């Protein structure tokens, strides 16, 4: 494992930590969903970097599956939020 | 590790760290979703280019398919989240609210 790979993993961990902060304190539900999406993309980037590090393409099959499942989950939550009634404008 | 692929991997990491900082620091939900949703597929594509140089053609094909899936699906997801924010959090409405005017 080279220095570059260590730096990349550290950066991905920092990104996941920032997303976790937004996940716990996010005022709206969409913020939390976006934080989980960012975590998922950091995980996908980690899989790609791991494949480059070990010269092993086994786990690259997972990437498409993760992308499509994350999209489906976001779509489900967005549809669920749309169905809520919009509260009256305070004006 | 090849210096070109190292450069691409580090660029992708910098991009996703910037997206996460934007997700934390920006003030309104629209700005936060914009920062995180637009920069993260670019981060994955940059890191995927670096990884594709390392693993050769078979892995590069899988990375291209994954990046294409991300580019196709993520803007749609972010757009739906924008609409969901608009319909649940009216205190963050912009000054020119064309979606609310069309729905009224």
N, CA and C atoms of all chains as a GROMACS GRO file, in nm:
protein
  585
    1UNK      N    1   0.085  -0.119   0.000
    1UNK     CA    2   0.000   0.000   0.000
    1UNK      C    3   0.088   0.124   0.000
    2UNK      N    4   0.073   0.207  -0.101
    2UNK     CA    5   0.162   0.322  -0.115
    2UNK      C    6   0.107   0.443  -0.039
    3UNK      N    7   0.186   0.551  -0.040
    3UNK     CA    8   0.147   0.672   0.032
    3UNK      C    9   0.022   0.732  -0.030
    4UNK      N   10   0.014   0.728  -0.165
    4UNK     CA   11  -0.101   0.787  -0.234
    4UNK      C   12  -0.230   0.719  -0.190
    5UNK      N   13  -0.227   0.587  -0.179
    5UNK     CA   14  -0.348   0.514  -0.141
    5UNK      C   15  -0.389   0.548   0.002
    6UNK      N   16  -0.288   0.564   0.090
    6UNK     CA   17  -0.320   0.603   0.228
    6UNK      C   18  -0.383   0.740   0.232
    7UNK      N   19  -0.327   0.836   0.154
    7UNK     CA   20  -0.384   0.971   0.151
    7UNK      C   21  -0.527   0.967   0.098
    8UNK      N   22  -0.551   0.886  -0.006
    8UNK     CA   23  -0.685   0.878  -0.064
    8UNK      C   24  -0.784   0.820   0.038
    9UNK      N   25  -0.743   0.714   0.108
    9UNK     CA   26  -0.834   0.657   0.208
    9UNK      C   27  -0.863   0.757   0.320
   10UNK      N   28  -0.760   0.833   0.362
   10UNK     CA   29  -0.782   0.934   0.466
   10UNK      C   30  -0.882   1.040   0.420
   11UNK      N   31  -0.866   1.085   0.293
   11UNK     CA   32  -0.959   1.185   0.242
   11UNK      C   33  -1.101   1.132   0.234
   12UNK      N   34  -1.116   1.005   0.194
   12UNK     CA   35  -1.250   0.947   0.189
   12UNK      C   36  -1.310   0.937   0.328
   13UNK      N   37  -1.227   0.906   0.429
   13UNK     CA   38  -1.278   0.901   0.565
   13UNK      C   39  -1.322   1.038   0.613
   14UNK      N   40  -1.244   1.143   0.576
   14UNK     CA   41  -1.284   1.279   0.614
   14UNK      C   42  -1.418   1.314   0.551
   15UNK      N   43  -1.436   1.278   0.423
   15UNK     CA   44  -1.563   1.308   0.356
   15UNK      C   45  -1.679   1.234   0.423
   16UNK      N   46  -1.657   1.108   0.459
   16UNK     CA   47  -1.764   1.032   0.525
   16UNK      C   48  -1.795   1.092   0.662
   17UNK      N   49  -1.691   1.142   0.734
   17UNK     CA   50  -1.716   1.205   0.863
   17UNK      C   51  -1.798   1.332   0.850
   18UNK      N   52  -1.766   1.417   0.749
   18UNK     CA   53  -1.845   1.538   0.726
   18UNK      C   54  -1.990   1.501   0.693
   19UNK      N   55  -2.009   1.399   0.609
   19UNK     CA   56  -2.144   1.356   0.575
   19UNK      C   57  -2.217   1.302   0.697
   20UNK      N   58  -2.144   1.238   0.789
   20UNK     CA   59  -2.209   1.186   0.910
   20UNK      C   60  -2.257   1.300   0.998
   21UNK      N   61  -2.176   1.409   1.008
   21UNK     CA   62  -2.221   1.526   1.085
   21UNK      C   63  -2.351   1.580   1.027
   22UNK      N   64  -2.355   1.593   0.892
   22UNK     CA   65  -2.477   1.645   0.830
   22UNK      C   66  -2.593   1.545   0.845
   23UNK      N   67  -2.561   1.417   0.849
   23UNK     CA   68  -2.665   1.316   0.866
   23UNK      C   69  -2.731   1.328   1.003
   24UNK      N   70  -2.652   1.361   1.107
   24UNK     CA   71  -2.710   1.365   1.241
   24UNK      C   72  -2.778   1.498   1.271
   25UNK      N   73  -2.728   1.610   1.213
   25UNK     CA   74  -2.786   1.739   1.250
   25UNK      C   75  -2.868   1.802   1.140
   26UNK      N   76  -2.879   1.736   1.023
   26UNK     CA   77  -2.945   1.800   0.909
   26UNK      C   78  -3.086   1.843   0.940
   27UNK      N   79  -3.121   1.969   0.912
   27UNK     CA   80  -3.255   2.014   0.949
   27UNK      C   81  -3.365   1.950   0.864
   28UNK      N   82  -3.342   1.930   0.736
   28UNK     CA   83  -3.446   1.869   0.653
   28UNK      C   84  -3.409   1.724   0.621
   29UNK      N   85  -3.512   1.648   0.582
   29UNK     CA   86  -3.490   1.508   0.548
   29UNK      C   87  -3.403   1.492   0.424
   30UNK      N   88  -3.416   1.587   0.330
   30UNK     CA   89  -3.338   1.577   0.207
   30UNK      C   90  -3.188   1.589   0.235
   31UNK      N   91  -3.150   1.669   0.337
   31UNK     CA   92  -3.009   1.678   0.375
   31UNK      C   93  -2.956   1.544   0.420
   32UNK      N   94  -3.036   1.474   0.499
   32UNK     CA   95  -2.990   1.343   0.547
   32UNK      C   96  -2.976   1.244   0.432
   33UNK      N   97  -3.073   1.247   0.338
   33UNK     CA   98  -3.065   1.156   0.224
   33UNK      C   99  -2.941   1.185   0.140
   34UNK      N  100  -2.912   1.317   0.121
   34UNK     CA  101  -2.795   1.353   0.041
   34UNK      C  102  -2.666   1.313   0.113
   35UNK      N  103  -2.665   1.322   0.246
   35UNK     CA  104  -2.546   1.278   0.321
   35UNK      C  105  -2.523   1.129   0.302
   36UNK      N  106  -2.632   1.051   0.307
   36UNK     CA  107  -2.616   0.906   0.284
   36UNK      C  108  -2.569   0.877   0.142
   37UNK      N  109  -2.618   0.956   0.045
   37UNK     CA  110  -2.574   0.939  -0.093
   37UNK      C  111  -2.425   0.967  -0.107
   38UNK      N  112  -2.379   1.074  -0.040
   38UNK     CA  113  -2.236   1.106  -0.047
   38UNK      C  114  -2.153   0.996   0.017
   39UNK      N  115  -2.202   0.939   0.128
   39UNK     CA  116  -2.131   0.825   0.189
   39UNK      C  117  -2.120   0.709   0.092
   40UNK      N  118  -2.230   0.682   0.020
   40UNK     CA  119  -2.231   0.571  -0.076
   40UNK      C  120  -2.130   0.596  -0.187
   41UNK      N  121  -2.120   0.722  -0.234
   41UNK     CA  122  -2.025   0.749  -0.343
   41UNK      C  123  -1.882   0.741  -0.292
   42UNK      N  124  -1.860   0.781  -0.166
   42UNK     CA  125  -1.726   0.763  -0.108
   42UNK      C  126  -1.692   0.615  -0.099
   43UNK      N  127  -1.791   0.532  -0.065
   43UNK     CA  128  -1.768   0.387  -0.059
   43UNK      C  129  -1.734   0.332  -0.198
   44UNK      N  130  -1.807   0.380  -0.302
   44UNK     CA  131  -1.777   0.335  -0.438
   44UNK      C  132  -1.636   0.376  -0.479
   45UNK      N  133  -1.597   0.501  -0.446
   45UNK     CA  134  -1.462   0.545  -0.478
   45UNK      C  135  -1.358   0.459  -0.406
   46UNK      N  136  -1.390   0.422  -0.281
   46UNK     CA  137  -1.299   0.334  -0.208
   46UNK      C  138  -1.282   0.199  -0.274
   47UNK      N  139  -1.392   0.144  -0.329
   47UNK     CA  140  -1.381   0.015  -0.400
   47UNK      C  141  -1.291   0.029  -0.523
   48UNK      N  142  -1.308   0.140  -0.598
   48UNK     CA  143  -1.225   0.162  -0.716
   48UNK      C  144  -1.078   0.175  -0.679
   49UNK      N  145  -1.050   0.248  -0.571
   49UNK     CA  146  -0.910   0.268  -0.530
   49UNK      C  147  -0.850   0.136  -0.482
   50UNK      N  148  -0.932   0.056  -0.413
   50UNK     CA  149  -0.883  -0.074  -0.367
   50UNK      C  150  -0.848  -0.165  -0.485
   51UNK      N  151  -0.932  -0.159  -0.591
   51UNK     CA  152  -0.902  -0.238  -0.710
   51UNK      C  153  -0.772  -0.193  -0.775
   52UNK      N  154  -0.749  -0.059  -0.778
   52UNK     CA  155  -0.624  -0.009  -0.836
   52UNK      C  156  -0.505  -0.046  -0.749
   53UNK      N  157  -0.525  -0.053  -0.618
   53UNK     CA  158  -0.414  -0.081  -0.528
   53UNK      C  159  -0.371  -0.227  -0.539
   54UNK      N  160  -0.469  -0.319  -0.542
   54UNK     CA  161  -0.436  -0.461  -0.542
   54UNK      C  162  -0.434  -0.523  -0.681
   55UNK      N  163  -0.458  -0.443  -0.787
   55UNK     CA  164  -0.461  -0.495  -0.925
   55UNK      C  165  -0.561  -0.609  -0.937
   56UNK      N  166  -0.679  -0.593  -0.878
   56UNK     CA  167  -0.776  -0.701  -0.870
   56UNK      C  168  -0.913  -0.644  -0.906
   57UNK      N  169  -0.973  -0.696  -1.013
   57UNK     CA  170  -1.100  -0.638  -1.061
   57UNK      C  171  -1.222  -0.712  -1.008
   58UNK      N  172  -1.208  -0.794  -0.905
   58UNK     CA  173  -1.321  -0.876  -0.860
   58UNK      C  174  -1.436  -0.790  -0.811
   59UNK      N  175  -1.406  -0.693  -0.725
   59UNK     CA  176  -1.513  -0.618  -0.659
   59UNK      C  177  -1.569  -0.506  -0.745
   60UNK      N  178  -1.512  -0.484  -0.866
   60UNK     CA  179  -1.565  -0.376  -0.950
   60UNK      C  180  -1.707  -0.407  -0.998
   61UNK      N  181  -1.747  -0.534  -0.995
   61UNK     CA  182  -1.885  -0.567  -1.033
   61UNK      C  183  -1.986  -0.502  -0.941
   62UNK      N  184  -1.945  -0.477  -0.816
   62UNK     CA  185  -2.037  -0.420  -0.718
   62UNK      C  186  -2.078  -0.277  -0.752
   63UNK      N  187  -1.992  -0.204  -0.828
   63UNK     CA  188  -2.011  -0.059  -0.840
   63UNK      C  189  -2.145  -0.025  -0.903
   64UNK      N  190  -2.181  -0.092  -1.013
   64UNK     CA  191  -2.306  -0.062  -1.082
   64UNK      C  192  -2.424  -0.093  -0.990
   65UNK      N  193  -2.416  -0.206  -0.919
   65UNK     CA  194  -2.525  -0.245  -0.831
   65UNK      C  195  -2.545  -0.139  -0.723
   66UNK      N  196  -2.435  -0.092  -0.663
   66UNK     CA  197  -2.447   0.008  -0.557
   66UNK      C  198  -2.507   0.137  -0.612
   67UNK      N  199  -2.463   0.179  -0.732
   67UNK     CA  200  -2.515   0.303  -0.790
   67UNK      C  201  -2.665   0.293  -0.813
   68UNK      N  202  -2.711   0.182  -0.870
   68UNK     CA  203  -2.854   0.170  -0.902
   68UNK      C  204  -2.937   0.158  -0.774
   69UNK      N  205  -2.888   0.084  -0.675
   69UNK     CA  206  -2.964   0.069  -0.550
   69UNK      C  207  -2.973   0.204  -0.477
   70UNK      N  208  -2.865   0.281  -0.476
   70UNK     CA  209  -2.869   0.412  -0.413
   70UNK      C  210  -2.967   0.504  -0.482
   71UNK      N  211  -2.972   0.499  -0.615
   71UNK     CA  212  -3.068   0.581  -0.689
   71UNK      C  213  -3.211   0.541  -0.654
   72UNK      N  214  -3.237   0.410  -0.646
   72UNK     CA  215  -3.372   0.365  -0.614
   72UNK      C  216  -3.414   0.410  -0.474
   73UNK      N  217  -3.322   0.404  -0.379
   73UNK     CA  218  -3.355   0.445  -0.243
   73UNK      C  219  -3.385   0.594  -0.236
   74UNK      N  220  -3.301   0.676  -0.303
   74UNK     CA  221  -3.326   0.820  -0.304
   74UNK      C  222  -3.460   0.852  -0.368
   75UNK      N  223  -3.492   0.781  -0.477
   75UNK     CA  224  -3.619   0.804  -0.546
   75UNK      C  225  -3.737   0.770  -0.455
   76UNK      N  226  -3.724   0.661  -0.379
   76UNK     CA  227  -3.833   0.622  -0.290
   76UNK      C  228  -3.856   0.727  -0.182
   77UNK      N  229  -3.747   0.776  -0.121
   77UNK     CA  230  -3.762   0.875  -0.015
   77UNK      C  231  -3.818   1.006  -0.071
   78UNK      N  232  -3.773   1.046  -0.191
   78UNK     CA  233  -3.823   1.171  -0.250
   78UNK      C  234  -3.972   1.161  -0.281
   79UNK      N  235  -4.015   1.046  -0.331
   79UNK     CA  236  -4.158   1.029  -0.357
   79UNK      C  237  -4.239   1.034  -0.228
   80UNK      N  238  -4.185   0.973  -0.123
   80UNK     CA  239  -4.252   0.974   0.007
   80UNK      C  240  -4.263   1.116   0.061
   81UNK      N  241  -4.158   1.199   0.041
   81UNK     CA  242  -4.163   1.337   0.089
   81UNK      C  243  -4.259   1.421   0.006
   82UNK      N  244  -4.266   1.394  -0.125
   82UNK     CA  245  -4.357   1.470  -0.211
   82UNK      C  246  -4.502   1.450  -0.168
   83UNK      N  247  -4.534   1.331  -0.117
   83UNK     CA  248  -4.672   1.300  -0.086
   83UNK      C  249  -4.720   1.372   0.040
   84UNK      N  250  -4.624   1.424   0.120
   84UNK     CA  251  -4.665   1.504   0.235
   84UNK      C  252  -4.732   1.633   0.189
   85UNK      N  253  -4.822   1.684   0.273
   85UNK     CA  254  -4.887   1.811   0.240
   85UNK      C  255  -4.791   1.925   0.272
   86UNK      N  256  -4.786   2.024   0.183
   86UNK     CA  257  -4.703   2.141   0.207
   86UNK      C  258  -4.771   2.229   0.312
   87UNK      N  259  -4.702   2.261   0.422
   87UNK     CA  260  -4.765   2.344   0.524
   87UNK      C  261  -4.796   2.484   0.471
   88UNK      N  262  -4.895   2.548   0.530
   88UNK     CA  263  -4.938   2.679   0.481
   88UNK      C  264  -4.826   2.782   0.496
   89UNK      N  265  -4.814   2.870   0.396
   89UNK     CA  266  -4.708   2.970   0.400
   89UNK      C  267  -4.732   3.066   0.517
   90UNK      N  268  -4.627   3.098   0.596
   90UNK     CA  269  -4.650   3.184   0.714
   90UNK      C  270  -4.680   3.327   0.678
   91UNK      N  271  -4.631   3.378   0.565
   91UNK     CA  272  -4.641   3.515   0.516
   91UNK      C  273  -4.713   3.614   0.606
   92UNK      N  274   0.318   0.305  -0.800
   92UNK     CA  275   0.196   0.344  -0.872
   92UNK      C  276   0.228   0.454  -0.972
   93UNK      N  277   0.170   0.444  -1.090
   93UNK     CA  278   0.191   0.538  -1.198
   93UNK      C  279   0.161   0.681  -1.152
   94UNK      N  280   0.249   0.780  -1.182
   94UNK     CA  281   0.219   0.918  -1.136
   94UNK      C  282   0.093   0.976  -1.196
   95UNK      N  283   0.058   0.937  -1.320
   95UNK     CA  284  -0.065   0.990  -1.381
   95UNK      C  285  -0.187   0.940  -1.303
   96UNK      N  286  -0.190   0.810  -1.275
   96UNK     CA  287  -0.304   0.757  -1.201
   96UNK      C  288  -0.306   0.810  -1.058
   97UNK      N  289  -0.187   0.833  -0.999
   97UNK     CA  290  -0.185   0.895  -0.866
   97UNK      C  291  -0.247   1.033  -0.868
   98UNK      N  292  -0.214   1.110  -0.974
   98UNK     CA  293  -0.273   1.243  -0.985
   98UNK      C  294  -0.425   1.236  -0.992
   99UNK      N  295  -0.478   1.144  -1.074
   99UNK     CA  296  -0.624   1.136  -1.088
   99UNK      C  297  -0.689   1.090  -0.959
  100UNK      N  298  -0.627   0.994  -0.888
  100UNK     CA  299  -0.684   0.948  -0.762
  100UNK      C  300  -0.687   1.061  -0.660
  101UNK      N  301  -0.579   1.139  -0.652
  101UNK     CA  302  -0.576   1.250  -0.556
  101UNK      C  303  -0.674   1.359  -0.594
  102UNK      N  304  -0.691   1.383  -0.726
  102UNK     CA  305  -0.788   1.484  -0.769
  102UNK      C  306  -0.930   1.443  -0.731
  103UNK      N  307  -0.962   1.314  -0.750
  103UNK     CA  308  -1.094   1.267  -0.710
  103UNK      C  309  -1.116   1.279  -0.561
  104UNK      N  310  -1.014   1.249  -0.483
  104UNK     CA  311  -1.026   1.262  -0.337
  104UNK      C  312  -1.049   1.407  -0.297
  105UNK      N  313  -0.972   1.498  -0.358
  105UNK     CA  314  -0.990   1.640  -0.327
  105UNK      C  315  -1.131   1.685  -0.362
  106UNK      N  316  -1.184   1.634  -0.474
  106UNK     CA  317  -1.319   1.675  -0.515
  106UNK      C  318  -1.424   1.626  -0.416
  107UNK      N  319  -1.411   1.502  -0.368
  107UNK     CA  320  -1.516   1.453  -0.277
  107UNK      C  321  -1.502   1.518  -0.139
  108UNK      N  322  -1.379   1.556  -0.099
  108UNK     CA  323  -1.364   1.629   0.027
  108UNK      C  324  -1.428   1.767   0.015
  109UNK      N  325  -1.410   1.833  -0.102
  109UNK     CA  326  -1.475   1.963  -0.123
  109UNK      C  327  -1.626   1.949  -0.119
  110UNK      N  328  -1.680   1.841  -0.179
  110UNK     CA  329  -1.825   1.821  -0.176
  110UNK      C  330  -1.874   1.804  -0.033
  111UNK      N  331  -1.800   1.729   0.049
  111UNK     CA  332  -1.842   1.708   0.188
  111UNK      C  333  -1.833   1.837   0.268
  112UNK      N  334  -1.729   1.920   0.242
  112UNK     CA  335  -1.719   2.049   0.313
  112UNK      C  336  -1.835   2.140   0.274
  113UNK      N  337  -1.872   2.137   0.144
  113UNK     CA  338  -1.988   2.214   0.102
  113UNK      C  339  -2.116   2.165   0.167
  114UNK      N  340  -2.126   2.033   0.184
  114UNK     CA  341  -2.245   1.978   0.251
  114UNK      C  342  -2.253   2.023   0.395
  115UNK      N  343  -2.140   2.049   0.459
  115UNK     CA  344  -2.143   2.094   0.598
  115UNK      C  345  -2.161   2.245   0.609
  116UNK      N  346  -2.086   2.322   0.527
  116UNK     CA  347  -2.073   2.464   0.556
  116UNK      C  348  -2.183   2.551   0.497
  117UNK      N  349  -2.249   2.509   0.390
  117UNK     CA  350  -2.344   2.599   0.324
  117UNK      C  351  -2.472   2.614   0.406
  118UNK      N  352  -2.547   2.722   0.378
  118UNK     CA  353  -2.652   2.764   0.470
  118UNK      C  354  -2.789   2.706   0.438
  119UNK      N  355  -2.829   2.702   0.309
  119UNK     CA  356  -2.964   2.659   0.277
  119UNK      C  357  -2.963   2.516   0.223
  120UNK      N  358  -3.074   2.441   0.234
  120UNK     CA  359  -3.077   2.304   0.180
  120UNK      C  360  -3.050   2.298   0.030
  121UNK      N  361  -3.097   2.399  -0.046
  121UNK     CA  362  -3.072   2.396  -0.190
  121UNK      C  363  -2.923   2.404  -0.220
  122UNK      N  364  -2.851   2.493  -0.151
  122UNK     CA  365  -2.706   2.506  -0.174
  122UNK      C  366  -2.633   2.380  -0.133
  123UNK      N  367  -2.676   2.319  -0.021
  123UNK     CA  368  -2.608   2.196   0.024
  123UNK      C  369  -2.627   2.082  -0.075
  124UNK      N  370  -2.752   2.063  -0.122
  124UNK     CA  371  -2.776   1.956  -0.218
  124UNK      C  372  -2.702   1.983  -0.349
  125UNK      N  373  -2.693   2.111  -0.388
  125UNK     CA  374  -2.622   2.144  -0.510
  125UNK      C  375  -2.474   2.108  -0.498
  126UNK      N  376  -2.411   2.145  -0.386
  126UNK     CA  377  -2.268   2.118  -0.368
  126UNK      C  378  -2.241   1.968  -0.367
  127UNK      N  379  -2.319   1.893  -0.288
  127UNK     CA  380  -2.289   1.750  -0.274
  127UNK      C  381  -2.333   1.671  -0.396
  128UNK      N  382  -2.444   1.709  -0.458
  128UNK     CA  383  -2.497   1.628  -0.567
  128UNK      C  384  -2.427   1.649  -0.700
  129UNK      N  385  -2.368   1.767  -0.722
  129UNK     CA  386  -2.304   1.791  -0.851
  129UNK      C  387  -2.156   1.752  -0.849
  130UNK      N  388  -2.090   1.762  -0.733
  130UNK     CA  389  -1.946   1.738  -0.731
  130UNK      C  390  -1.912   1.591  -0.710
  131UNK      N  391  -2.005   1.512  -0.649
  131UNK     CA  392  -1.965   1.376  -0.615
  131UNK      C  393  -1.951   1.281  -0.736
  132UNK      N  394  -2.037   1.288  -0.842
  132UNK     CA  395  -2.006   1.202  -0.956
  132UNK      C  396  -1.877   1.240  -1.027
  133UNK      N  397  -1.843   1.371  -1.027
  133UNK     CA  398  -1.716   1.412  -1.086
  133UNK      C  399  -1.600   1.351  -1.007
  134UNK      N  400  -1.615   1.347  -0.874
  134UNK     CA  401  -1.511   1.286  -0.790
  134UNK      C  402  -1.494   1.139  -0.824
  135UNK      N  403  -1.608   1.068  -0.837
  135UNK     CA  404  -1.596   0.925  -0.869
  135UNK      C  405  -1.535   0.905  -1.006
  136UNK      N  406  -1.569   0.992  -1.103
  136UNK     CA  407  -1.515   0.973  -1.239
  136UNK      C  408  -1.365   0.998  -1.239
  137UNK      N  409  -1.319   1.102  -1.166
  137UNK     CA  410  -1.173   1.128  -1.160
  137UNK      C  411  -1.099   1.010  -1.097
  138UNK      N  412  -1.150   0.962  -0.982
  138UNK     CA  413  -1.085   0.848  -0.918
  138UNK      C  414  -1.094   0.724  -1.006
  139UNK      N  415  -1.207   0.710  -1.081
  139UNK     CA  416  -1.221   0.595  -1.169
  139UNK      C  417  -1.124   0.598  -1.285
  140UNK      N  418  -1.092   0.719  -1.337
  140UNK     CA  419  -0.991   0.728  -1.443
  140UNK      C  420  -0.856   0.680  -1.390
  141UNK      N  421  -0.822   0.726  -1.269
  141UNK     CA  422  -0.695   0.683  -1.210
  141UNK      C  423  -0.691   0.533  -1.188
  142UNK      N  424  -0.801   0.476  -1.139
  142UNK     CA  425  -0.805   0.332  -1.116
  142UNK      C  426  -0.803   0.255  -1.248
  143UNK      N  427  -0.869   0.309  -1.353
  143UNK     CA  428  -0.873   0.240  -1.482
  143UNK      C  429  -0.734   0.233  -1.545
  144UNK      N  430  -0.652   0.338  -1.524
  144UNK     CA  431  -0.515   0.331  -1.576
  144UNK      C  432  -0.438   0.219  -1.506
  145UNK      N  433  -0.468   0.195  -1.380
  145UNK     CA  434  -0.394   0.092  -1.305
  145UNK      C  435  -0.439  -0.050  -1.341
  146UNK      N  436  -0.571  -0.073  -1.353
  146UNK     CA  437  -0.618  -0.211  -1.361
  146UNK      C  438  -0.630  -0.264  -1.503
  147UNK      N  439  -0.617  -0.181  -1.606
  147UNK     CA  440  -0.623  -0.233  -1.742
  147UNK      C  441  -0.764  -0.232  -1.799
  148UNK      N  442  -0.779  -0.294  -1.919
  148UNK     CA  443  -0.901  -0.273  -1.996
  148UNK      C  444  -1.023  -0.337  -1.934
  149UNK      N  445  -1.011  -0.459  -1.878
  149UNK     CA  446  -1.129  -0.528  -1.824
  149UNK      C  447  -1.189  -0.448  -1.709
  150UNK      N  448  -1.104  -0.401  -1.618
  150UNK     CA  449  -1.155  -0.320  -1.508
  150UNK      C  450  -1.202  -0.184  -1.556
  151UNK      N  451  -1.135  -0.128  -1.660
  151UNK     CA  452  -1.175   0.003  -1.710
  151UNK      C  453  -1.317   0.000  -1.765
  152UNK      N  454  -1.356  -0.113  -1.831
  152UNK     CA  455  -1.491  -0.123  -1.885
  152UNK      C  456  -1.593  -0.119  -1.772
  153UNK      N  457  -1.566  -0.192  -1.664
  153UNK     CA  458  -1.660  -0.191  -1.551
  153UNK      C  459  -1.668  -0.053  -1.487
  154UNK      N  460  -1.552   0.016  -1.476
  154UNK     CA  461  -1.554   0.149  -1.417
  154UNK      C  462  -1.631   0.247  -1.505
  155UNK      N  463  -1.618   0.231  -1.639
  155UNK     CA  464  -1.692   0.321  -1.729
  155UNK      C  465  -1.842   0.300  -1.712
  156UNK      N  466  -1.886   0.174  -1.702
  156UNK     CA  467  -2.029   0.146  -1.685
  156UNK      C  468  -2.078   0.205  -1.554
  157UNK      N  469  -1.998   0.190  -1.446
  157UNK     CA  470  -2.040   0.243  -1.316
  157UNK      C  471  -2.047   0.396  -1.320
  158UNK      N  472  -1.947   0.461  -1.382
  158UNK     CA  473  -1.951   0.607  -1.391
  158UNK      C  474  -2.068   0.655  -1.475
  159UNK      N  475  -2.098   0.582  -1.584
  159UNK     CA  476  -2.214   0.619  -1.664
  159UNK      C  477  -2.344   0.607  -1.587
  160UNK      N  478  -2.358   0.499  -1.510
  160UNK     CA  479  -2.479   0.483  -1.428
  160UNK      C  480  -2.493   0.596  -1.328
  161UNK      N  481  -2.380   0.636  -1.268
  161UNK     CA  482  -2.384   0.745  -1.170
  161UNK      C  483  -2.423   0.877  -1.237
  162UNK      N  484  -2.364   0.904  -1.354
  162UNK     CA  485  -2.393   1.031  -1.423
  162UNK      C  486  -2.539   1.036  -1.468
  163UNK      N  487  -2.595   0.922  -1.508
  163UNK     CA  488  -2.735   0.921  -1.553
  163UNK      C  489  -2.831   0.936  -1.435
  164UNK      N  490  -2.803   0.867  -1.322
  164UNK     CA  491  -2.903   0.860  -1.217
  164UNK      C  492  -2.894   0.974  -1.115
  165UNK      N  493  -2.774   1.021  -1.082
  165UNK     CA  494  -2.763   1.112  -0.969
  165UNK      C  495  -2.829   1.248  -0.993
  166UNK      N  496  -2.818   1.312  -1.113
  166UNK     CA  497  -2.891   1.438  -1.132
  166UNK      C  498  -3.042   1.424  -1.116
  167UNK      N  499  -3.098   1.308  -1.158
  167UNK     CA  500  -3.242   1.287  -1.140
  167UNK      C  501  -3.275   1.280  -0.992
  168UNK      N  502  -3.192   1.209  -0.916
  168UNK     CA  503  -3.218   1.198  -0.772
  168UNK      C  504  -3.210   1.334  -0.704
  169UNK      N  505  -3.110   1.415  -0.742
  169UNK     CA  506  -3.096   1.547  -0.680
  169UNK      C  507  -3.213   1.637  -0.717
  170UNK      N  508  -3.259   1.625  -0.843
  170UNK     CA  509  -3.375   1.705  -0.885
  170UNK      C  510  -3.498   1.668  -0.802
  171UNK      N  511  -3.522   1.538  -0.781
  171UNK     CA  512  -3.636   1.497  -0.700
  171UNK      C  513  -3.621   1.544  -0.557
  172UNK      N  514  -3.498   1.547  -0.504
  172UNK     CA  515  -3.479   1.597  -0.367
  172UNK      C  516  -3.506   1.747  -0.360
  173UNK      N  517  -3.468   1.822  -0.466
  173UNK     CA  518  -3.502   1.965  -0.470
  173UNK      C  519  -3.653   1.984  -0.461
  174UNK      N  520  -3.727   1.906  -0.540
  174UNK     CA  521  -3.874   1.919  -0.536
  174UNK      C  522  -3.928   1.882  -0.400
  175UNK      N  523  -3.868   1.780  -0.336
  175UNK     CA  524  -3.915   1.740  -0.204
  175UNK      C  525  -3.888   1.849  -0.101
  176UNK      N  526  -3.771   1.915  -0.109
  176UNK     CA  527  -3.744   2.027  -0.019
  176UNK      C  528  -3.846   2.138  -0.041
  177UNK      N  529  -3.878   2.165  -0.169
  177UNK     CA  530  -3.973   2.271  -0.198
  177UNK      C  531  -4.110   2.241  -0.139
  178UNK      N  532  -4.149   2.113  -0.139
  178UNK     CA  533  -4.284   2.082  -0.092
  178UNK      C  534  -4.289   2.058   0.058
  179UNK      N  535  -4.176   2.051   0.129
  179UNK     CA  536  -4.183   2.028   0.273
  179UNK      C  537  -4.125   2.141   0.357
  180UNK      N  538  -4.037   2.224   0.303
  180UNK     CA  539  -3.974   2.329   0.383
  180UNK      C  540  -3.995   2.465   0.318
  181UNK      N  541  -4.113   2.529   0.336
  181UNK     CA  542  -4.140   2.654   0.265
  181UNK      C  543  -4.058   2.772   0.316
  182UNK      N  544  -3.991   2.758   0.434
  182UNK     CA  545  -3.913   2.873   0.483
  182UNK      C  546  -3.786   2.896   0.402
  183UNK      N  547  -3.748   2.799   0.318
  183UNK     CA  548  -3.628   2.816   0.237
  183UNK      C  549  -3.662   2.852   0.093
  184UNK      N  550  -3.784   2.895   0.065
  184UNK     CA  551  -3.821   2.923  -0.073
  184UNK      C  552  -3.735   3.037  -0.128
  185UNK      N  553  -3.695   3.029  -0.256
  185UNK     CA  554  -3.623   3.141  -0.317
  185UNK      C  555  -3.717   3.258  -0.343
  186UNK      N  556  -3.658   3.374  -0.376
  186UNK     CA  557  -3.742   3.493  -0.398
  186UNK      C  558  -3.826   3.478  -0.524
  187UNK      N  559  -3.769   3.417  -0.628
  187UNK     CA  560  -3.847   3.391  -0.750
  187UNK      C  561  -3.886   3.244  -0.748
  188UNK      N  562  -4.011   3.214  -0.712
  188UNK     CA  563  -4.055   3.077  -0.689
  188UNK      C  564  -4.149   3.034  -0.800
  189UNK      N  565  -4.093   2.986  -0.912
  189UNK     CA  566  -4.177   2.954  -1.027
  189UNK      C  567  -4.251   2.823  -1.007
  190UNK      N  568  -4.189   2.728  -0.935
  190UNK     CA  569  -4.258   2.600  -0.912
  190UNK      C  570  -4.382   2.620  -0.824
  191UNK      N  571  -4.367   2.702  -0.717
  191UNK     CA  572  -4.482   2.728  -0.633
  191UNK      C  573  -4.590   2.805  -0.706
  192UNK      N  574  -4.549   2.897  -0.797
  192UNK     CA  575  -4.649   2.974  -0.874
  192UNK      C  576  -4.725   2.884  -0.969
  193UNK      N  577  -4.654   2.786  -1.031
  193UNK     CA  578  -4.722   2.697  -1.123
  193UNK      C  579  -4.816   2.601  -1.049
  194UNK      N  580  -4.780   2.564  -0.925
  194UNK     CA  581  -4.864   2.469  -0.854
  194UNK      C  582  -4.988   2.537  -0.795
  195UNK      N  583  -4.979   2.667  -0.769
  195UNK     CA  584  -5.090   2.736  -0.703
  195UNK      C  585  -5.208   2.752  -0.800
   0.00000   0.00000   0.00000
